[in-house]
Amino acid sequence: MKRLALTTLFLIGAITINAQTIFGEWENRNEETGKVDSVIEVYEKDGKAYAKIIEITDPAKKNNVCDKCEGENKNKPILGMDILTGLSKDGDEWSGGEILDPKKGSVYKCFIELKGKNKLKVRGYMGVALFGRTVYWVRKS
């Protein structure tokens, strides 16, 4: 009986911890329509956070390339592209990395922060965080 209780507590703890992480699949919504335009997977590699586009909902845009990007992403497919790179955990935030806006080809400094278990604040900025833009991604259910 004690073993069953301990196993149950362990599983509940694991589920709770997993629900309170930035890692997983997130929906990015179009700011004008409110509809999901892409799904982004945030993953960990070498202790840092990264994110890539794993789904584009508009069939006409699924094969788009980043023609406005520079460097290694120039003319690469947007689907599968890493858009968040190299964020390190700093308290409740992950910061010190960059975010790519594939529509503009622009790269910005970035930090992300979990706001509740199903909402991720993503802030891209130039220079200081005061001058930037915030979007919220919703955990894919």
KAMO-V461275 format. One record per pair of residues at least 24 apart in sequence whose C-alpha atoms are under 7 Angstrom apart, sorted by the first residue. I is the first residue (numbers start at 1). GAP is how many residues later the second one is. D is the distance in Angstrom with one decimal. If there is no record, write none. Layout:
((I:GAP:D) (I:GAP:D))
This chain:
((19:98:5.7) (20:97:5.0) (22:92:6.3) (25:114:6.0) (25:115:5.5) (26:111:5.7) (26:112:5.3) (26:113:4.3) (26:114:5.0) (27:110:5.5) (27:111:5.2) (27:112:6.1) (27:113:5.7) (28:109:5.1) (28:110:6.9) (48:38:5.4) (48:39:5.3) (48:40:5.1) (49:36:6.6) (49:37:5.8) (49:38:4.9) (49:39:6.5) (50:32:7.0) (50:34:4.9) (50:35:4.7) (50:36:6.1) (50:37:6.8) (51:31:5.5) (51:32:5.7) (51:33:4.8) (51:34:6.8) (52:28:5.8) (52:29:5.2) (52:30:4.0) (52:31:5.5) (52:32:6.9) (53:26:5.4) (53:27:5.1) (53:28:5.8) (53:29:6.7) (54:25:6.0) (54:26:5.4) (55:24:6.5) (66:36:5.7) (66:39:6.7) (68:36:6.0) (68:37:4.5) (69:33:6.8) (69:36:4.0) (69:37:6.8) (70:35:7.0) (78:24:6.9) (99:25:6.5))
